[in-house]
Each structure stands twice: as C-alpha cells, then as structure tokens.
Amino acid sequence: MKKLILSLMIMVACASAQAQTPGNLFRQFKGAKNAEYVHLGKLALALMRPFIKDDEDEDARTALRCIRSMKVLDLDDCTAEVKHSFAQKAKNLKTSGYEVLVRSNEKDESALILFRQKKNVIRELLILSADDDSCSLLQFKGRIKPGDVEKLMKDNQ
C-alpha cells in the first residue's frame, strides 16, 4: 500500500513539474538566440501617454490608462527547434485561475487568449500564439474593463 501511495505522489509531482506558467515561459525563452523580449512597467507606460494625441487614437490612450505592465516575447527570428520547443511547452501551459476568451487549434497553428478577472475587472490578459513560422506570448496586467476588450476586438475585426 505504501508503494502505491508513493508511486501516485511521484506521478502527481512529475505531472505538475511538466505544467508551465506564463512566467516560466518568459524566463525559459527570453534568452534564446534572436528572441525579442520587452517588459514595460508602470513608469514606462505612463511616460508613453503624453505622446499619444487625443485625436489620433482614443483606444490606445484608454488601453495605456488601464494597463500597469506589459510583457512581450517574440520568437519569429528564432530557429525552428526553439519555436518547436516553445509550442510544446505552451501546450502544457497551466491555465488554472484563467478563463478562456478565445481558443483556436488548427493543424499547425494554435492561438489562446486567457484572462484573470477579479470583481468584474480583468487583472491579467494573456495572448499566446504558436505555429511553425511565428511564436509569441503577450501578458498585460492592470485593471481592464471587459467592455474595453470587447470594443477593441470589434474595432479590429
């Protein structure tokens, strides 16, 4: 009986070790050769606001007002091995605590948009795209109103 329980505990530990979090994906692949990684914090985003004129793009101004930090990882210029590794690890992305906004799995391409919500405000928005040619991961943290996300999606269709 002890062996059975020990075996089950080892299996659970191995399965959880395989699960990836967004932070793990950023850490593992931001240092890959030709990877492009950008992290903009609250201060950098605040410094960008004055450069967006009111009459140019109200959606961008609204988005910058709601977002506290932004991380972007782009692997388009990386080798096929790096992209394949990213795609495989992205399949094991731990999504507990997130709600799915969009999920698309086609032959060689997958896209996933997840969000975390607290008190009817989106606290984190995660966009993952992986295929043979390009792989990217975007993470936005802040206080985003669901209506703003819907409006942006409608405007950009």
ZAFI-835378 format. One record per residue (C-alpha): x, y, z; residue in three letters. Coordinates in steps of 0.5 Angstrom, whole numbers, plus 2048, in hexadecimal, padded with zeros to 3 digits. Example, Ala and Ser with C-alpha at 12.3 -4.5 7.8 and 13.67 -1.06 7.14 Angstrom:
<rs>
8197F7810ALA
81B7FE80ESER
</rs>
This chain:
<rs>
800800800MET
806805802LYS
8098037FBLYS
8028057F7LEU
80180C7FBILE
80980E7FALEU
80880C7F2SER
8028107F2LEU
8058167F5MET
80B8167F1ILE
8078157EBMET
80381C7EDVAL
80A81F7EEALA
80C81D7E7CYS
8068207E4ALA
8068267E8SER
80D8277E6ALA
80B8277DFGLN
80682C7DFALA
8088337DDGLN
80683A7E0THR
8078407DCPRO
80D8437E0GLY
81083C7DFASN
80F83D7D7LEU
8128447D7PHE
8188427DBARG
81A83C7D7GLN
81983F7D0PHE
81B8477D1LYS
8238457D1GLY
8228417CBALA
8268437C5LYS
8228487C0ASN
81D8487C5ALA
81A84F7C7GLU
8178517CETYR
8148577D0VAL
8128597D7HIS
80F85F7D8LEU
80D8617DFGLY
8088667E2LYS
80D86C7E1LEU
80F86B7DAALA
80786A7D8LEU
8068717DCALA
80C8747D8LEU
8088727D1MET
8028757D3ARG
80387C7D1PRO
80687A7CAPHE
7FF8787C8ILE
7FB87D7C6LYS
7F387E7C8ASP
7F187E7C0ASP
7F68787BEGLU
7F48727C2ASP
7EF8727C8GLU
7EF86B7C8ASP
7F786B7C9ALA
7F68707CEARG
7F186C7D2THR
7F58667D2ALA
7FB8697D5LEU
7F786C7DAARG
7F58657DCCYS
7FB8617DCILE
8008617E1ARG
80585D7DESER
8068597D7MET
80B8537D5LYS
80C8517CEVAL
81084B7CCLEU
81184B7C4ASP
8158447C1LEU
8148467BAASP
81B8467B8ASP
81D8407BDCYS
81F8397BATHR
81A8347B8ALA
81C8307BFGLU
81B8367C3VAL
8148377C0LYS
8128307C1HIS
81482F7C8SER
8108367CAPHE
80A8337C6ALA
80B82C7CAGLN
80C8307D1LYS
8068347CFALA
80182E7CELYS
80382D7D6ASN
8018347D8LEU
7FE8347DFLYS
7F78377DETHR
7F48367E5SER
7F283D7E7GLY
7F18407E0TYR
7EB8407DCGLU
7EB83E7D4VAL
7E98447D0LEU
7EB8417C9VAL
7EE83A7C8ARG
7F08387C1SER
7F38327BFASN
7F58307B8GLU
7F982C7B4LYS
80082F7B5ASP
7FD8357B9GLU
7FB8377C0SER
7F883D7C3ALA
7F683E7CALEU
7F38447CEILE
7F28447D5LEU
7F08497DBPHE
7F08497E2ARG
7EA84D7E5GLN
7E98507ECLYS
7E38547EELYS
7E18557E6ASN
7E78587E4VAL
7ED8547E0ILE
7F38547E4ARG
7F78507DFGLU
7F684E7D8LEU
7FB8497D5LEU
7FC8487CDILE
7FF8427CALEU
8008417C3SER
80583B7C0ALA
8068387BAASP
80C8367B5ASP
80D83D7B3ASP
80C8417B9SER
80B8407C0CYS
8098467C5SER
8078477CCLEU
80484D7CFLEU
80284F7D6GLN
7FE8557D8PHE
7FD8577E0LYS
7F985C7E2GLY
7F185E7E3ARG
7EE85D7DDILE
7E685D7DCLYS
7E38587D8PRO
7E085D7D4GLY
7E68607D1ASP
7E98597CFVAL
7E28587CBGLU
7E385E7C8LYS
7EA85D7C6LEU
7E88577C3MET
7E28597BFLYS
7E685F7BCASP
7EC85B7BAASN
7E88567B6GLN
</rs>
